Amino acid sequence: MSRTSRTTSRRSRTALMAAGALVAAAAGTAAAAGPFTAAAAAAGCTVNYTIQNQWNGGLTASVNVTNNGAAVNAWQLEWSFAGSEQVSQGWNAALTQSGKAVTAKNVSYNGTLATGASASFGFNASGNGQSAVPAAFKLNGVACNGGVVDPTDPTDPTDPTDPTDPGTGTRVDNPYVGSKVYVNPEWSAKAAAEPGGSRVANQPTGVWLDRIAAIQGANGGMGLRDHLDAALAQKGSGEMVVQLVIYNLPGRDCAALASNGELGPNDLGRYKTEYIDPIASILGEAKYAGLRIVTTVEIDSLPNLVTNTGSRATATPNCDVMKANGNYVKGVGYALNKLGDVANVYNYIDAGHHGWIGWDDNFGPSADTFKAAATAEGATVADVHGFITNTANYSALKEQYFTIDDSVNGTSVRQSKWVDWNRYTDELSFAQGFRNKLVSVGFDSKIGMLIDTSRNGWGGANRPTGPGATTSVDTYVNGGRIDRRIHMGNWCNQSGAGLGERPKAAPEAGIDAYVWMKPPGESDGSSSAIPNDEGKGFDRMCDPTYTGNARNGNSMSGALPNAPISGQWFSAQFQELMKNAYPAL
């Protein structure tokens, strides 16, 4: 594929308790964190209490309890906050508060715990950004000896308190506001199995429907209904967003090879009847009417028709074919039309990123192409709730140390080798600017933007702490840029990348949410050719020895070595993303 941070502190403590038990798993939208761990022993259970995120105004916490004693049919955990925190929302437990004292009781489906079994809950609360670990806990009335635990983990808005409540299903302007976001248990388990992975395992990520088999569940994995059912279990009595990536166009990924798909360039009929129609049918079932279903529609497709066709140096024969046969435009239009007919679906079209669309000769033509797709095959602009940028990409959210209006010794930042006459320096300014352009060509003035921040943090030791030297415009930009890629055209398993802003609703004007649509730890493509039955090819941009092409200025690829095929778990990448997270974990 071409694809103001908030400072918080992370704490995680373990306490061995004298009875019953619990374990935490949920999802959310919030900010960042930093670490703290402690432990204490007692008789009958193990409790993990983690502040996954906190900021000046609130916190998100998860609680883990495992029953080490005799089986119980019900449990109750009690503690007192040290400060003025007030629980505002919970999931997987019924929480009540009187003064500083909090009681969390099991709900209907997680009260019975055999020896060694666990349950889970989490909550959001108000706070001042300085919340501390409660000093003591009681489980089923028995005090924990030396009890310690903590409230800081990205278990944000995922509330499975009442899986039978279908919710309102009322369409809203921003589906993320006031809503929890679904945590994919398959991704969460992989993340939690990594050393240190529990710090982010409860974050919400996108569910990728990247082939027909994924609808029912590929290779024994969860299918679409499985995910929707799990989302209902996480939902409780509140609202729940489920994020789906619709990604199986005919002739998919025409400018690259790593994510080639199963459908040939002329398989539009199969795309409609075997892929989109079954998805729309499932999403339209009454059982799921209370979920807010966000679809990211066909990443990388439409921008390729603008930048990689015709006489451009970046053109490819495959993209010329897809432009000529119109199947990208028709396929996206059909998907928008069919999915948009489902009342609780919110369609967001993929809009590339600033390092792809931000140049003058790409900006306007891309907006026009999106409008053509949004009015093809029966679709209308009303079927488009918004757009998403930076999906599965690495472009920095905000460049703090230089702006597009800066100049050095009379030379504009736009003339630097890195910016290369682009109109934008980062994803936030691009998303806001492109939103205005999209409205100007006929999209609704209320459209919102999503930005994928799953891998654009660029923290760690190499993160700049101030502007670059003013020796030249290039030293100024290169010394101060947050995005540490060799070239902004590099997109595959980038070395040095880190987790970015945690998922968060309505973070900036015009932005519906920061999201982790690309699940961190899933490979972009293999470092060398690997035979597979998924139609995935080998793209040299995923080869760390590759010296580049016209699309990345003939630069080194910057890719990590020993990567598996796209979509498969890449432990080394996940570890690097955590190490370089910004805000830090």
N, C-alpha and C positions, 0 to 999 in steps of 0.2 A: 504494500500500500504506500501511496504517497502520503503520506498521512499528515496587597498590603497584608501581607500575611498576618495571621493572628497568632500570638504566642500563647501557648498553653503548656501545662505540665502533665505528663503522664505518670500515673502511679499504679503499681500493681502489688497487692499484698495477699498472702495466703494465710488462712487461719484454720487450724484443725479444731472442729467443734465437737460438742458432746452428744448430739443426736442428729436426726433428719438430714436433709441436704438439698442442694440446688446447683445449677450450672448456667452460665450466661451465654446467650446467643441472640442477637437482634441486629438492627441495622440503622444507619442514620445519615444525617447531614449535619456537619458541624465544622469544627476547626481542628487545630493540631494538638500536639502533646509532647511531653518529655518524660523520662523514666524514673521510677522509684519502686523498689521491691523489698518486701520483708516477709517473715514467716513466723508462725508460732504454733505450738502443738497442744492438742487436747485429745479427747477420747473417740468420739463417734462419727465425725464427718470432716470434710475438707471444704473450706469456703474460699473462693477467690473473689475479691471485690476490686474492680478496676475502674478508675476514672479515665475513660478513654479520651474525652475531650472536655476542656473547660475554658471559659473565657469570661470577660467581665460582663456578667449578666446571666450566666447559666453554665450547666455542665450536663454531660451524658455519661452514665455509668452502666456497667454490666456487673452481674453478680453470679459467681459459680459456686455451687455446692454439690458435693458428692457424698452419698451416704456410705459411711464406713462401718455402721453398726447394723442392728437388726432392721428388718424391713418396716417401713411406715406407710400408712395410708393417707396421711396428710402432714403438711409441714407449715411452719411459721417462723420467720426470721425477724428478729427485732434489733434495732440499734438506735442511737441518737446522734444527730449531726452535731458537729462542734460549733458550727456557725449558724447563719440564718437561712440556710438552704430550705427550699420548699419544693416538694415533688409536684411536678405539673403533668406528668404523663408516664405511664408504665406499660410494660408488655411482659407476657408470660407469668405474671403474678398480679394479685390484687393488692395494691399499696394504699395504706392509710397513714395519716400523719396527725399527731397532736402535739403542738409545740415543736420541740426538736425531735421527739420520739417518732420513729417510723416502724410500721409493721408491714411485712410482705408475706402474704399467704398464697398457697398454691391456688391455681384455678382448676376447672373441672377436669382437664385432661392431663395434668402433670402432678397430681397429689401422691400417687403411689410410687414409692421408691424402694426397690429391692436393695439388698446389700451390694454396694459397688455401683449402683445406678445414680443418675444425676438428673437434675432439672435445671431450668434456666430462666432468668428474668433480667430485665434492664429497665432503666428509667431516665427521664430528663428532669432536671430541677433548676430552679433559679439559684444564682450564686454570684459571688464577686470575683471569680477567677482565682481564689486562694483556698478553695475547699480542701480540707484535710481528711485523712482516713479516720473514720469513727474509732473511738478508743475501745469499744467492747461490743460484743454481740451475744444474743441468746437465740438458740435454735430449739423450738418447741419448749421454751421456758427454761432451758438449761444454759447457764453461762458458758461462754467459751473461755478456756484458760489462756490468758494472754492474747485475746482476740485482736486481730488486726485485719484490715481489708481496705479497699479504696474505690473512689468514684471517678475514673477517667478513661474511657474507651469509646471508639466510634460506634457504639451501639445505638446511635441516634434513632430517629423515628421508625422503628420497626416494631409494632406492638401486637403480638399475638395473644391478646387476652381473651378474646371470644371468637373462635374461628367460625361460628355459625352466623354471625352478624354480617349481612351482605353489604352494609354501608349504604350511602345515599345514591351513589352513582351520578350525582349532579355534576355537570360539566362546569369547570371553573376556569378562571383566567390563567392561573399558574398552578398546575397540578401538584407541584412540590410543596407549596405553602400549606402548612398545617397537616402535613402527611408524613407518615413513615415511609421508608423505601425498602423494598424487598432485598433481603440478604440471600444470595444463592448458596444453599447449603453445600453443594458440590465444590464450588470455589472456596467457600469458607473452611471446609475440612482440609483442603490442600494447603491453604494459607496457615491454618492453625498447626498443621503437622511440621511446618518449618520452624527452626530455631528462631524465637522472637516473633513468629508470625501471629501469635495470639493478639498482638497489639493492634492489628488491622483486620483480623479475620472476620470481624463483625461489621465491616463496611459493606454498603450496598454496591453491587456491580451489575453490569449489563448481562443479560442472557442472550447468547448468540445463536440464532437459528440460521446456521450457515450452510445447510443442506436439507434436502427433503426429509431425510431420515431423522433429523433433529426434532422434527415435529412430534414424532412418537417416542423418540429417545434413541440416540445412536449408541451402539456398542454397550448396551446395558445401562446407559445414563438416563437421567431424568428427561422426560419429554415435556412438551408445552403444558399439557394438563397437569403434570406432576408439579411443575413450577407454580402454576396458578393455584393449585390446591395448597401448596406449601405457603404461598403468599396469603391465602385466606387464614391459614393457621397463625401466621405472624401478625395478621391485621388487627385482630381484636375489634373493639368497638369504634376505633378511629378510622382514619383514611390510610390507604396503602397504595403507593406507586410501585408498579412492576415495570422494569426497563427491559425491552426486547430490542435486539438488533436484527433487522430484516436484511438479509445479506445473501442473495443467491441469484442475482440477475444472470440472464444469458450472457456468455462471454465475459464473465466477471473479471475485474481487475486487469483491464486490457493493457495497462502500462507497466505491469509487473508480472511476476510469475509465482511469488510465494503464496498468494491467496487465490490462485486460479480456482474456479468452481467446477461443479459437476455438469452444468448446462452449457451446451455449445452456443455459438453466436446467434443461431436461428431457432433456439428452443423457447421462444416466447410463449407458445401454447402450453408447454409443460410448466413453465414458470407460473402461468396463471392457474391452471387446473390442478397441478400436483403440489404447488407450494403456497401461493397466496390464498387461494380459495379455502384450503383446509385450515390455514391459520385464522382467516377471518371467521370461519364457521365456529371454531373453538372459542375465539375471543367473544363472539356474539352470544354464547350460551348464558342463559339467565343466571346461572350459578355464579358467574364472574362479574355481574353487572355492577357490583359495589367496588371493584378495583379500579384504580386509575392506571390505565395501561399506556405507557409511553413507548412509542416505536421510533427507533433511529433507522431511517429508511435508506438503505443501499449506500453504504459508505464508499467514497472514492469514485463513484460511477460518473455522475454528471460533470464534476470538474474535469475529468479526463477528456470529455468531449470538447472542452475549451482549450486546454493547454497541450494536449498530446495528439493533435490531429493536424492534417493539412500540411502546410509548408514549414511549420515550426521545426526547429532543430530537435525538439523533444518529442516529435511525433513518432508514433509506432503504427505499424500496419494493422494490428488488432484494434486499436482505437479508431482508425479510419474506417474499418469495417463496421464497428458499432455506431459510429456517427452516420454512416451511409444507410444502414438498415433501420435505424431509429429505434432499436429495441431497448436501449437504455431509457430513452424518454418514454416510450410506450410502457415499459415495465414499471418504471417508477410511477407513472400516471395511474396505471391499473392498481398498483399497491395502495396508493393514496386514496383512490376511489373506494375500493373494497374495504380497506381498513377504516377509512374515514366514515363509512356507513355505520360502524359500531359506535354507539353513543358515548362509551366511556374510553375510547381510544384517542390519544393525543399524538398526531404524526409530527415528527421533527425530521426534516430532510438534512442529510449530511452536506455540509458546505465547505469541505476542505479545511484549510487553515491559512493563516496570514502569509506563510512562506510559500503558498501555492496560488492563492487567489488575490493577494494584496497588491499586485502590480496593476497599473492602469489598464493594460491591454487584456487583463483577466477579470478584473473586478466587475465592470458593467456586463460583458458578455456572459459571465457566470450567472448573474442575476437574471438575465434574459433567458438563459437555458433552463434555470430552475422554474421560471414562470411557464415556459413551454411544457415542461414535464407536469407541472401542477394543473395544467388545463388539457392534458392528453387523456385518452381512454376514459372519458366520462368524469375525470377529476375536476375540481374547481379549487380556487385559492382557499375556499372555506374548509377544504380537507387538510389544510396545512396549519398546524398550531404554532410551528416555529422551525428553527434550524439549529443544528449542532455543529460546532467547529472543533477542530483538533482531535477528532475521534481516532484513538489508537496512535496519536502522534505525540511529539515531544516539545512543541513550541512553548516557550515560557509564557506564563499567564501575564506577568507584568515585568517589564524591563525598568528597574528602578533608577538606573544610573545614567541613562541617556534617553532623549526623546527624539522624535522625528524632526522636531524644529531646531535642534541644536546644530551648531556649526563649530568647527575647529580651524582657527587661522583663516577664516573666510570660506572654508569648505563644508558643505552641508553633510550631515550624517547620512543623508540618502545616497551620497556618493561613496560611502565606505564599501569595501568589498563584501562585508557581511550583509548590510541592508540592500545594497545593489539597486537603488532607485525604487525600492518598495515604498508604499505609502504608510506602512504600519511596521511597528517594531515588536509587537507582542499580540497575544490572542485576545486580551480584553478589549483593547482599542479597536482591533479588527472586527470582533464580533459586534461591538456597538456600532461601528461605522457601516458594516455590511448590512446590519439590520435596517438602518436608515435607507440604504440603497434598495433593499428588497421591498420596503414599503413604497418607495418611489416608483417601482415598476408594477405595482398593483397588488402586493400582498397586504393583508389586513394590518392596520396600524397597531394592533395589539399583539402581534406575533412576539414571541419570546425566544431568546437564544439559550442554548446549553453550551457549556465548555467542558470538554473532557480534560480533567486535571490529574488523571491517574498516574501519569509518568512525566510530568513537566515541572517537578519541584526543583531539580538541579541544586540540591544542597550539598553537604559534605565539605571537605577541605578545599575544594577548588571553586567554591562559590565566591564571587567577588564581594567585597565589603564596601566598595566605593567606586567612583568613576575611574576610568582608565587615564593613562597619561595623555596630556594634550600635545604630545610631540607631533602627532598627525591625526587625521580623522580615524584612521584604522587602529592606531594604538588606543585611542579614546574609546572606540566602540568595543574592540576585542578585549581590552582590559576590564571593561565594566559590564559586559553582557552576561546576564544570568544563564541564558541558553549556551551551554558549553559544547555543542556539537561542532564538528569540523566544518560542516556546511548545513544550512537549514533544509536542504533537499534530502538529507539523510533521514531514513525513517525506520530502519530495521534494528531492533534489539540494541539500542544505543548505549555505548559504554559511558559510564558516569552519570546516567540519568537517575532521578529519584522520584519517589512519590510526591505528588503535588498537594494542593489544597484539598482538604477532606471534603466529601460531598456536603453541599450546603444549599439551601433554598434561598432564592432572591438575594444574591450577594451584592449585586451592583445594578444600576439602572439598565433596564432592557434585558437583563440576564435572568432567566427563570431559575437556573441552578448551575452550580459546579457539580459535575457527576464523574464517577469512575465507570464510564461505559466500557472501556477496555479493561478486563480484569487483570490487575497487575500479576505478573508471573506467567502469563500465557504468551508464548513465543510469537514473534512476528513472522518468522520463517526460518528455515534451516540454514546452517552455516555451510553445508555441503549437500549434494543431492542425496535424498533419502527416499527410496521407493515407498509408496503409500497408496491406499485405496480411497483417498479423499479428493483426488484430483489436484493436489497441491504440487506446484512445481518448485524448482530451485531458482532463486533470484540471486544474482551475484551481489546485490546490495546487502545481502545478509552474510556475505563472506568477508571476514575481517581483513583478508589480503587483497580485496578488490580495490582497484585504483580509480573507479568511478566512471561516470558518463556525463552527457550534456546536462542531465537533469540535476546533478549535484556538482556541477562545475568541475568535473573530472577530479574530484577529491577522493580521499580514502573513505570507505563506507562507514567507519566508526562503529561497526557491529561487534557484538560480543562473540567469542568463539564457542563452538560445541553446542550450538542451539538446535533444538528439535524442530519439526515442521510446525507451521503456524497453528496456533490454538492449543498446542500441547504444553504441558507444564515445564517450565524452565527455571529450576531452582536457583541457579547462579544469578539469573536476572532478578528474581524476586529478592534475593539477599542484597543485591546491589541497590535495588530500588529502596529498600528499607534503610540501608546504610546512608544513602544520599537524600533521604526524605527532607522536604522543606514545606511547611514547618516540620522540625525534627520530631521523631517518635520519642 
